[in-house]
Amino acid sequence: MDGFLKLGFFSMADKITDALNGSFPYILTGAVIVAIWIYFLFLVPRKQKRYDRASDYIQDVLNFGVMLGSGLAKILYMAFAIVLVVIGLVAMFATNFFVGLLGTLILEIILRVLFEIFMVVFTIQENVIAIKEKLDRRDEEYYYDED
């Protein structure tokens, strides 16, 4: 049984950790920095609510009117995707190229699906808030029109 396990991914994992040789914290830190940079450069929503005072923004954050989780989830997804690509490249060149490539592709797809499921919750929450605001505006217009 031990020989069978050594034929597969377990032997690859040993080779990959030997090839990384303690550089994983640096890879993870670099991936998080690049992910934050990409997020603020390309993914910050354009139609955000504008605040006149910082205290209004803090009040919305503390009352969960502004959700920070969707932005954090996007940053974490990009960071994990970058880490998977780097480790996949190490796996391709330190062990078997095709097995490393296939493993990288499969893991990237799994990561994407998991984060899409996570993002559905935030999308539902954002849509419910938009519906609530639209209904509140409609109710205000209705009550003011009768006066």
N, C-alpha and C positions, 0 to 999 in steps of 0.2 A: 504494500500500500504506500509506503514511504517513497518508493521509486516512482510510482504513478504520480504522486503529488509533485515530485521534483521535476517531472516532465512539463508541467503546465505553468500556470501563472505564479506559483510560489517561488520557483527558481528565478523568474523574471523580477519579482519583487525584491529579492535579495540583490540582484544585479543592479536594479534601479537605485536602491538605497545606497549601494556602494558607489555608484556613479554620481549621485547627488552629493554624497560625502559631507553632510551637515549644512548644505546650502539652502535647505527648504525654508527656513525663516526669512532669508533674504529674498527668495522667490516670492513668498507670500506677501511680504512687505512691499516689494516692487509692484506686484499685481494689484494690491489695494490702492497704491498711489496712482497707478495708471488708470484704474477703474474710476476713482474719484475725479481725476482729470477729465476722462471721457464723459462722465456723467454731467459735470458742470459745463463742459464745452458744447456738448451736443444734445443732451437729454433733459435739460431743465425745461419744464412746461412753460409755454409762452403766455397762456391765458390764466395765470394765477391771480388770485385776489390780491390787490395792492393795499397795503396798510399805511395809514398816515403816521401812526406812532408805533414805536417798538412795543409799548405796553399792550396794544391791541393784538399784536402778533403773539406775544407771550401768553396772553389770556386765551387766545384760540388754541395754542399748543397745549396749554395745561388743561383746557376743557375738551381736548380731543376733537376740536373743530378742524385742525390741520393734522393730517396723518403723516408721520415721518417714515413709516414703515415701507411704503412703496418705493421711495427714493433709496432707502437703505437696502431693500431687496434687489433693486437694479444694480447698485454698486457691488453688493455681494455676488450677484450672478456674474457680473463681468470679471470680478476678481477670481472667482472659482474657475471660470472658463479659461482665463489666462493661465492660471496654475495648471489646469488640466492639459492645456496645449504644451506648456513647457515640459511637464513631466512626460507627456506623450512623445515629444521630440527626443527626450532622453531615453525613453523606452525604445523608440525606433532605432536609435543608433547604438545603444548599449546592449540591446538584446536582439530580438527578431524584428525586422522592419515592418513586415506585414501584420504581425500580431500586435505590435505597438500602435500601428495606424488604425487597425480595426478596433482595438480597445479604446483608443482616444475618441474615435467617432461615436462608438456606442455610449461611452461615458458622457460625452458632450450632449447627445440626444437625451439621455436620462436626466442630466442636469437641467436642460432646457424645459423638459416636460414638468419636472418638479417645481421649478420656479414659475412656470405658467399657471400651474394649479394654485400656487401661493398668491400670484398676482390677481387671479380671478376674485379673491376675497376683497382685495383693495379696490378693484374696479367696481364691484357691486357696491361697496361703501361709498365711493365717489359718486356713482349714479344715484344712489338713494339721497345723498346730500343735495345733488343738483335738482332732483325731483322735489325735495322738501323746500328748497329755496324758491323754485318756480311756483309751487303751490302757495307759499307765504306771500309772494308778490301778487299773485292772482287774488288772494283773499284781501290783501290791503287795497288793491284797486277796486274791488267789489264794494268794500265798506266805505271807501272815500267817494265813490261815484254816487251813492245814495244821498249823501249830505248835500 
